[in-house]
Amino acid sequence: MSEDLNKVQLIAARYGEKDRPENIIWNAQIEGLLSHRSVRNFSQQALPEHWFETLVAAAQSASTSSNLQQWSMVAVTDPALKAQVKKLSAGDKGLANGYIEGAPAILLWVADLSRNHDMTVSDGLTPGVHDYLDSFVMATVDAALASQNATVAAESIGLGTVYIGATRNKAKELAELIQLPAHSYVVCGLVVGWPAADSDAAIRPRLPQSVVAHHNLYSACDLDAHVRSYEEAFHAFREGLGMKDKTWKQVVQGAATSLAYMDGRQNLRATLEERGFGFK
Amino acid sequence: MSEDLNKVQLIAARYGEKDRPENIIWNAQIEGLLSHRSVRNFSQQALPEHWFETLVAAAQSASTSSNLQQWSMVAVTDPALKAQVKKLSAGDKGLANGYIEGAPAILLWVADLSRNHDMTVSDGLTPGVHDYLDSFVMATVDAALASQNATVAAESIGLGTVYIGATRNKAKELAELIQLPAHSYVVCGLVVGWPAADSDAAIRPRLPQSVVAHHNLYSACDLDAHVRSYEEAFHAFREGLGMKDKTWKQVVQGAATSLAYMDGRQNLRATLEERGFGFK
């Protein structure tokens, strides 16, 4: 496929028929980023040799707040352990997430104050800064930036990925399962594997740029009209995958109102306090 | 420079002389990721045409939790407004951050529950899920993933970037300055511009992979020895830039113990509660 054709198609897939950004600077890296789709159906093929150190090097190359490096990653590849991770991430509702078991690895991205805590306490000092919400944000963002670089690296070699936020459903049990130290928690999981030949992974359309991106001042103009426009792209995406018809607004309202949707994540604060995080 | 030579040099810069991962899968994307360095000295050259929609498209191509798209971005390019952002991010200690003014843009990455909140309330529903810490984490991670994709895209076209966590120092005032709605806050800033010809931006070495990355179970083995080894690479990096000698351990302990280092970020929780976030 010619570069131009691929560019047009990728942008159409990301933004639908309307509201497309007209001019995007293009190169192989940007094409890679815009090609992202979450994969939920993996082949049995093993991961390529040296995948682990490659993804870790990419992750460590992301910025980290003040170079404090307050994140870790645990790659779960052992089948029995992976089945446990899946069970804990499926929650009470028994959500599918079968792809956690079907894929060769799930990477658990950890916000991790434990090292710096220990290095401080061991010299008789008190890491009082860790008692503040800001430290929690710092470590959480560190872990997220690292995970996204690993995602980009994985996709660049043809691997498929999908993020799993449901790893927070049973945050306490998951932390215990993988023996996380105090002052750390799993922010999210990232399933990694080769996409199955019959994977129907598709690029998911997003809101028009003008809804999420602003010049100088935040401008909440005409959200209703933009969302109506987005619903068309959203509908076409779901229809193309044979998914049950549902508007984006319904998804948004369900996620905002349903404690069943939280599926255990209501307990996150209590779990994290038990694990030594402060929220001052 | 040959690909192999560049690879060897980038890995050496990232991990120092010891503790280098021996085998990393290599391609242009991974080379780009491993080339990352924070730039703090920018030329006066304007950003390339269409930089904005390019970075936004990259950011929107990152995963977002349940496709809820709970982030926004405000690109501050107006000189007077940028000077204000700089002032608010320099904090009481008057830290430099001069590069916020010197660069053509700072992108403010916003964790944003406001759209979905409004779309729920306007139908008479109660977005009770937003009162939980998990919603705060979701939106914060969404913003971080988006920002990292924008960083990768910016660097792929030769731009330099540096993250600014100090945008949380005066979180309340910054939110008001850029007219953020309730239920949103600036997670971090990202300065973007062309690196100055005399920029001394350098790849910062990171901890050995075995410290941050684990197989199946978290293993906190021999942190002391690994940190001692890392101190050599850290020392060489600072010396190369003519920075005051300081061990990484001193950096870690300072950041963990000094409220002066927080520089206003102690107030983040109170500010966010005022702005409508819940932490149940």
Chai-1 contact restraints between the chains, C-beta under 6 A:
chainA,res_idxA,chainB,res_idxB,connection_type,confidence,min_distance_angstrom,max_distance_angstrom,comment,restraint_id
A,P21,B,E53,contact,1.0,0.0,6.0,A-B,restraint_1
A,P21,B,A57,contact,1.0,0.0,6.0,A-B,restraint_2
A,N23,B,H50,contact,1.0,0.0,6.0,A-B,restraint_3
A,I24,B,E53,contact,1.0,0.0,6.0,A-B,restraint_4
A,I24,B,T54,contact,1.0,0.0,6.0,A-B,restraint_5
A,I24,B,A57,contact,1.0,0.0,6.0,A-B,restraint_6
A,I25,B,H50,contact,1.0,0.0,6.0,A-B,restraint_7
A,I25,B,T54,contact,1.0,0.0,6.0,A-B,restraint_8
A,I25,B,I157,contact,1.0,0.0,6.0,A-B,restraint_9
A,N27,B,S156,contact,1.0,0.0,6.0,A-B,restraint_10
A,A28,B,A28,contact,1.0,0.0,6.0,A-B,restraint_11
A,Q29,B,Q29,contact,1.0,0.0,6.0,A-B,restraint_12
A,Q29,B,G32,contact,1.0,0.0,6.0,A-B,restraint_13
A,Q29,B,S156,contact,1.0,0.0,6.0,A-B,restraint_14
A,I30,B,A153,contact,1.0,0.0,6.0,A-B,restraint_15
A,I30,B,S156,contact,1.0,0.0,6.0,A-B,restraint_16
A,G32,B,Q29,contact,1.0,0.0,6.0,A-B,restraint_17
A,L33,B,A58,contact,1.0,0.0,6.0,A-B,restraint_18
A,L33,B,S61,contact,1.0,0.0,6.0,A-B,restraint_19
A,L33,B,N149,contact,1.0,0.0,6.0,A-B,restraint_20
A,L33,B,A153,contact,1.0,0.0,6.0,A-B,restraint_21
A,L34,B,S61,contact,1.0,0.0,6.0,A-B,restraint_22
A,H36,B,S61,contact,1.0,0.0,6.0,A-B,restraint_23
A,H50,B,N23,contact,1.0,0.0,6.0,A-B,restraint_24
A,H50,B,I25,contact,1.0,0.0,6.0,A-B,restraint_25
A,E53,B,P21,contact,1.0,0.0,6.0,A-B,restraint_26
A,E53,B,I24,contact,1.0,0.0,6.0,A-B,restraint_27
A,T54,B,I24,contact,1.0,0.0,6.0,A-B,restraint_28
A,T54,B,I25,contact,1.0,0.0,6.0,A-B,restraint_29
A,V56,B,Q209,contact,1.0,0.0,6.0,A-B,restraint_30
A,V56,B,A213,contact,1.0,0.0,6.0,A-B,restraint_31
A,A57,B,P21,contact,1.0,0.0,6.0,A-B,restraint_32
A,A57,B,I24,contact,1.0,0.0,6.0,A-B,restraint_33
A,A58,B,L33,contact,1.0,0.0,6.0,A-B,restraint_34
A,Q60,B,R206,contact,1.0,0.0,6.0,A-B,restraint_35
A,S61,B,L33,contact,1.0,0.0,6.0,A-B,restraint_36
A,S61,B,L34,contact,1.0,0.0,6.0,A-B,restraint_37
A,S61,B,H36,contact,1.0,0.0,6.0,A-B,restraint_38
A,S63,B,Y163,contact,1.0,0.0,6.0,A-B,restraint_39
A,S65,B,G165,contact,1.0,0.0,6.0,A-B,restraint_40
A,S66,B,A255,contact,1.0,0.0,6.0,A-B,restraint_41
A,L68,B,A255,contact,1.0,0.0,6.0,A-B,restraint_42
A,Q69,B,L207,contact,1.0,0.0,6.0,A-B,restraint_43
A,S72,B,V212,contact,1.0,0.0,6.0,A-B,restraint_44
A,M73,B,A213,contact,1.0,0.0,6.0,A-B,restraint_45
A,V74,B,H214,contact,1.0,0.0,6.0,A-B,restraint_46
A,V74,B,Y218,contact,1.0,0.0,6.0,A-B,restraint_47
A,A75,B,H215,contact,1.0,0.0,6.0,A-B,restraint_48
A,V76,B,N216,contact,1.0,0.0,6.0,A-B,restraint_49
A,D78,B,N216,contact,1.0,0.0,6.0,A-B,restraint_50
A,L81,B,N216,contact,1.0,0.0,6.0,A-B,restraint_51
A,N116,B,V252,contact,1.0,0.0,6.0,A-B,restraint_52
A,N116,B,A256,contact,1.0,0.0,6.0,A-B,restraint_53
A,M119,B,K249,contact,1.0,0.0,6.0,A-B,restraint_54
A,M119,B,V252,contact,1.0,0.0,6.0,A-B,restraint_55
A,T120,B,Q253,contact,1.0,0.0,6.0,A-B,restraint_56
A,T120,B,A256,contact,1.0,0.0,6.0,A-B,restraint_57
A,L125,B,Q253,contact,1.0,0.0,6.0,A-B,restraint_58
A,L125,B,T257,contact,1.0,0.0,6.0,A-B,restraint_59
A,P127,B,A256,contact,1.0,0.0,6.0,A-B,restraint_60
A,V129,B,A256,contact,1.0,0.0,6.0,A-B,restraint_61
A,V129,B,M262,contact,1.0,0.0,6.0,A-B,restraint_62
A,Y132,B,Q266,contact,1.0,0.0,6.0,A-B,restraint_63
A,L133,B,L268,contact,1.0,0.0,6.0,A-B,restraint_64
A,L133,B,R269,contact,1.0,0.0,6.0,A-B,restraint_65
A,D134,B,R265,contact,1.0,0.0,6.0,A-B,restraint_66
A,D134,B,L268,contact,1.0,0.0,6.0,A-B,restraint_67
A,T140,B,T140,contact,1.0,0.0,6.0,A-B,restraint_68
A,V141,B,A144,contact,1.0,0.0,6.0,A-B,restraint_69
A,A144,B,V141,contact,1.0,0.0,6.0,A-B,restraint_70
A,A144,B,A144,contact,1.0,0.0,6.0,A-B,restraint_71
A,A144,B,L145,contact,1.0,0.0,6.0,A-B,restraint_72
A,L145,B,A144,contact,1.0,0.0,6.0,A-B,restraint_73
A,L145,B,Q148,contact,1.0,0.0,6.0,A-B,restraint_74
A,Q148,B,L145,contact,1.0,0.0,6.0,A-B,restraint_75
A,Q148,B,Q148,contact,1.0,0.0,6.0,A-B,restraint_76
A,N149,B,L33,contact,1.0,0.0,6.0,A-B,restraint_77
A,V152,B,V152,contact,1.0,0.0,6.0,A-B,restraint_78
A,A153,B,I30,contact,1.0,0.0,6.0,A-B,restraint_79
A,A153,B,L33,contact,1.0,0.0,6.0,A-B,restraint_80
A,S156,B,N27,contact,1.0,0.0,6.0,A-B,restraint_81
A,S156,B,Q29,contact,1.0,0.0,6.0,A-B,restraint_82
A,S156,B,I30,contact,1.0,0.0,6.0,A-B,restraint_83
A,I157,B,I25,contact,1.0,0.0,6.0,A-B,restraint_84
A,Y163,B,S63,contact,1.0,0.0,6.0,A-B,restraint_85
A,G165,B,S65,contact,1.0,0.0,6.0,A-B,restraint_86
A,I178,B,L217,contact,1.0,0.0,6.0,A-B,restraint_87
A,I178,B,Y218,contact,1.0,0.0,6.0,A-B,restraint_88
A,Q179,B,L217,contact,1.0,0.0,6.0,A-B,restraint_89
A,Q179,B,Y218,contact,1.0,0.0,6.0,A-B,restraint_90
A,L180,B,Y218,contact,1.0,0.0,6.0,A-B,restraint_91
A,P181,B,A220,contact,1.0,0.0,6.0,A-B,restraint_92
A,R206,B,Q60,contact,1.0,0.0,6.0,A-B,restraint_93
A,L207,B,Q69,contact,1.0,0.0,6.0,A-B,restraint_94
A,Q209,B,V56,contact,1.0,0.0,6.0,A-B,restraint_95
A,V212,B,S72,contact,1.0,0.0,6.0,A-B,restraint_96
A,A213,B,V56,contact,1.0,0.0,6.0,A-B,restraint_97
A,A213,B,M73,contact,1.0,0.0,6.0,A-B,restraint_98
A,H214,B,V74,contact,1.0,0.0,6.0,A-B,restraint_99
A,H215,B,A75,contact,1.0,0.0,6.0,A-B,restraint_100
A,N216,B,V76,contact,1.0,0.0,6.0,A-B,restraint_101
A,N216,B,D78,contact,1.0,0.0,6.0,A-B,restraint_102
A,N216,B,L81,contact,1.0,0.0,6.0,A-B,restraint_103
A,L217,B,I178,contact,1.0,0.0,6.0,A-B,restraint_104
A,L217,B,Q179,contact,1.0,0.0,6.0,A-B,restraint_105
A,Y218,B,V74,contact,1.0,0.0,6.0,A-B,restraint_106
A,Y218,B,I178,contact,1.0,0.0,6.0,A-B,restraint_107
A,Y218,B,Q179,contact,1.0,0.0,6.0,A-B,restraint_108
A,Y218,B,L180,contact,1.0,0.0,6.0,A-B,restraint_109
A,A220,B,P181,contact,1.0,0.0,6.0,A-B,restraint_110
A,K249,B,M119,contact,1.0,0.0,6.0,A-B,restraint_111
A,V252,B,N116,contact,1.0,0.0,6.0,A-B,restraint_112
A,V252,B,M119,contact,1.0,0.0,6.0,A-B,restraint_113
A,Q253,B,T120,contact,1.0,0.0,6.0,A-B,restraint_114
A,Q253,B,L125,contact,1.0,0.0,6.0,A-B,restraint_115
A,A255,B,S66,contact,1.0,0.0,6.0,A-B,restraint_116
A,A255,B,L68,contact,1.0,0.0,6.0,A-B,restraint_117
A,A256,B,N116,contact,1.0,0.0,6.0,A-B,restraint_118
A,A256,B,T120,contact,1.0,0.0,6.0,A-B,restraint_119
A,A256,B,P127,contact,1.0,0.0,6.0,A-B,restraint_120
A,A256,B,V129,contact,1.0,0.0,6.0,A-B,restraint_121
A,T257,B,L125,contact,1.0,0.0,6.0,A-B,restraint_122
A,R265,B,D134,contact,1.0,0.0,6.0,A-B,restraint_123
A,Q266,B,Y132,contact,1.0,0.0,6.0,A-B,restraint_124
A,L268,B,L133,contact,1.0,0.0,6.0,A-B,restraint_125
A,L268,B,D134,contact,1.0,0.0,6.0,A-B,restraint_126
A,R269,B,L133,contact,1.0,0.0,6.0,A-B,restraint_127
A,F279,B,F279,contact,1.0,0.0,6.0,A-B,restraint_128
